[in-house]
Structures are given as C-alpha cells and as structure tokens.
Amino acid sequence: MAMKNRIILPALVTLVVFLLSAISAVSYEIEDPELTRCMESCHSQPHYDIGMKRRCEEQCLKEHQQRMGEQQEGERGSGESQDREDPAEQRFRECRSRCRQQHKERKQQSRCMTKCEEEYREERRQGGGNPHQRYEGEGVRGEERKRENPYVFGKERFRYEHRTDHGFVKVLDKFHEKSNLLLGLANYTIEVLVADPRTFVMPTHFDADCVCYVFKGRGTLTILGKGEKESHEIREGDIFVTSAGSIIYMVSSDPRERLVVVKFLRSVSMPGQIMHFHVAGGRNPESIYRHFSEEVLEAAFRAPIDQIENVIGRQRKGAFIRASQEQIQGLRRHSKEGGSWPFGESRGPFNLLKKQATHSNRYGALFEADSKDYRQLQHLNVRVSLANVTDGSMMAPFYNSRSTKVAMVVQGSGYIEIICPHLARKTQRGHGTQRHAGQEEQEERGRQRYGEEEEEYEGRGTQGQQRYKKIRAYLSQGMVFVVPAGHPVVEVASADQNLQAICFEIRADRNERIFLAGRNNILNKMEKEAKELAFDTSAQEVDQVFNAQREEAFFPGPGSRRQQRDKRSDQTQTIVESLLNVAARF
C-alpha cells in the first residue's frame, strides 16, 4: 500500500502541475492579445517545422511572462490593485466575443477578429487602455531620461517594425520622448531597412516624406505616385527622396550583399507618429484592403468577396520575400541608372560618393549634398552628408549656425563631445534645491551605465553668467546622436577604427558650418585688438595657439598627439643615452 502511494502521489502532483500550466496558458491567451498574435504567427510560418513552431511558442510565452512581470512590478510600485481592469483589454475581449456570436463561418470570424485586433492596436498607439499603467511607465522612463545623455541613442533604442527571415525594418524611439530638448525633432524619426540578397520588399506608403541613403548593396527602387511609375537602380552612396503617400517597393538585386538603407522621415500627419500602410499583401503583412467592409470591396472591384479574398487574403510570408532571378530581372527591366547630377535635373537618386569631397585630407573626408546638388532635397530643407574620420583622427570642433544634425554611425567607433548650455542651467537650478541623500551618486552611476561623462564648467567672477556642460559619449555602429544648432561638437575616431556617420541636417537653408580650430578657424578673422580684449592676453600669443594647427576640418586625434609626444620622448632618451655612452668611453 505504501509502495502504491509513493508511485501515485508524484504522478498526481505532475498531473496537477500540467493542468495548472494549461489553464495558465489559456488565461494568458485571453488576457494578453500580444500572446495570441505571437502564437498565431508561429503557426502561420510555412517554412517552420514542428520543432521550430514549438521553440517559437516557448519564446512567445517567455516574452508574455516578461510583460506580465513588468506590468505587475509597475502596479506594485504605484500602490494600485493588480486586479484593476484595463478598459482596452476589456473592449478587445468583448469584440472577439461578439465575433464568435455573430459569425458562424470561420472565414468571417477570422476577418472580424482581425478588425478587433487592429482597433486594439490603434487604441494602444493612441494611448488608450489603463491610464495609470501608461503614465506609470512614462514616469519610470522619465526618471531614466534624467540620467541619460539626451543627445545619444543606443542600439537598444530601435524597435522592429517588420521582421522576417529575409529582412527587417527597425525604427528609432521618438526623439522628444527622451528629452524636451529634442522637441524640435518631434516630427522626425530614423528607420533602417535591411534586405537580404535577392529579396523583394513589399509595397508600402507612409504618412511622411523620406530622405534615404543607401549604405550598402544595390537594388531596384520603384515609386508609384502622381499617376506615374518610376523605377531606378540604387547602389551604395545613393540618396533618394520619396514623398508622403507615394507607394514604394524595391528589390535587393545583389546575389551576395545585403541592401541597407538608412531613412530619415518627417511626418505630415500626426506629430511624433509615422505610420506604414501596406496596400499589397494579405494577412502578413496585413493589407489595408482587409479592413474595408465586404460590401464596399465588392462595389469597388465589381467582383464577389470570395474572389477578392483570394487576392487580399493569401499573402502570409511577411514584408520581405525571396525573389527568383527571373523576377528580379523583370523588375530591373525598366529601371534607370542614378548618378551625380550637378544641376539637380534628375528625379532619380543622387550619388553622394561621386561628388567631390567638401573637405578631405589623410585624417578624414566629408561628402555633402544639399538642394543645390539635388533639387529633391529642397522641399524638405535637408542637407545630407557622410563624414569619415580616419582611425586615430578627429573632426575639428565646429557648430552649425541654423541646422540641427541627426547622425547615425554606420561603421566603426569613437566618441563625441558636445558643449551644452541647457543642461548646465538645469544643474544650476538644482543647486538651489535640496537633494535627497545618494541622488548624486545615483546619477553618476546612471551616466557610467551609458558610458557617458558630463562635466560642468563654471566661469569665474560675475554670478549668473553663462555656464556649459560637456556631454561625452562613446559611439559605435548603429548608434544615433543629435547635435542642436549652435552647440559646439567634436567627433573622434577610435585608434584602430574609422568613424563613419551618415548625417541629416534640418533647416539647411542659409546654414553655415563654423569651425573653431584649424586653418579655417573663424576666430582667425578677428582683429588684433579684439583678440587682446577677448582673451586678456597678447594677440601674438593668441595667434601662436590658433595658427599652430595647419590642417583643415580633420586633424590627428588626441591619441595621435600623445603617441607623437611619447615618440619624441623616446628619441630624446635615445640621444641622451648615446651621448652618455660616448662620454663614458673617455
């Protein structure tokens, strides 16, 4: 009898645990529509075998548990009840329930539930649901923002908009959500599109104008707009512009290299929100046609709904689809080559790398294009540039008179220093208030976490004069940084890697780049008397400092100067030792 109990009891425990897990999984699906969509996506992938589907489901559950843990942690921190009902979740469940009751056919049920999910996602995007949970999350991010460098965005700040086995689109977080200092960029964002070789990118339009730079690869770009179709060949170094509402699709035609496009978008609709609209597609990506009512679709196409459904409901492969060589050749057949167009006649792409560099020496090069080079940039008032700082070198300190620069590091590593008066004023105001114990230490740990340094420089003498804070941050491939107008900045490459960044400068019209060091240092234009009055020393001493650097725009970096000093020191030591050895012989 005792032996039977020892056998039966563990079996009962295992059974109970299994049943609880099953009940928990079902409740997860009811409570979390993200989990439902994730599970459905696992089963809709045609190339997944049973093992891959199982691993996909496990990952869905893991992500769900993380979301639930974060939600519960936020609710505990706020002192609110964990049982508080989320209105958006409630409406979503009620909508799905109505679908089951009103539609008996599975196809109609599926369409109905798809609309429920779309309404739920839209409500979430617009800030619907549990208001306490939303603002609690923003409060946590607000505390993090206080510790972070407001001008630098790490790779973790990107989120996937689309992702398949053949490519993806990543979108940067909204600039102004990180800091109020970036409110001027509320209508802008950066996206990165990466398509594998021989991959077709589905037709899409945006509620945004877009300036695009081809960083790698080659392909064929097609734009549908103004009742016309344009097709152009694109390759590394090309800039092209697309207008809001134009339908865009492309194919990565290189058989070996990925197509990588960096996009700078400006919203024309809702501030701070840029939406993708898939006109083609089906279930994945979801076509906009699927959300019109059946009677409207039948009237619009003069075809029965079943026939229409066969067209707009079949695609499940995602936004990036493998294309055959014959299909690629068909897409390329009517395309035109881009190029360097000095008078901006072309409506096609403009190749930045074929233009003569604005500044170039052995320490770096700067390639630029504005509306004078490429007329398509005029409407957006944007200048595009590619800065390549040679390893161990630096770009001269400078500032833009009118433009705010948004740059993405596309290759290499280094660091940046920005001189900011706004953050110094915040610190100055903070000096007049009492700070709780450990706050300064906590802020310092936050800065170290992001590899950043901040130094405040206080002037001597008159109280209330302008103060500045140096913002210094490490840069690596995939990071984004912002330099506001008027803010002096310097970019330094690592000792063993070039630092290459693609830059988009808004309000480019009448902007001037003002260099603060080197042969073209603007302060060299000052009169002798002005130098003496401004620096409280002789003009000769000022000139000795300002004229010592004979390079322009790009210089040897701080590490190079240390190496030169060490080398001179070693040479001096060698000479001294030789002289001593000679003297010792006598």
PyMOL commands that set and color helices and strands:
alter all, ss='L'
color gray80, all
select helices_A, chain A and resi 2-31+33-44+50-78+87-102+106-125+131-147+155-157+175-178+180-185+288-291+294-301+305-312+325-332+352-354+375-377+421-431+439-449+522-525+528-535+539-546+558-585
alter helices_A, ss='H'
color red, helices_A
select strands_A, chain A and resi 152-153+158-164+167-172+188-195+199-206+208-216+218-225+228-235+238-242+247-252+259-267+276-277+320-322+336-337+350-351+359-361+364-369+382-389+393-395+398-400+404-420+452-457+468-476+480-483+489-493+499-506+513-515+554-556
alter strands_A, ss='S'
color yellow, strands_A
deselect
rebuild
show_as cartoon
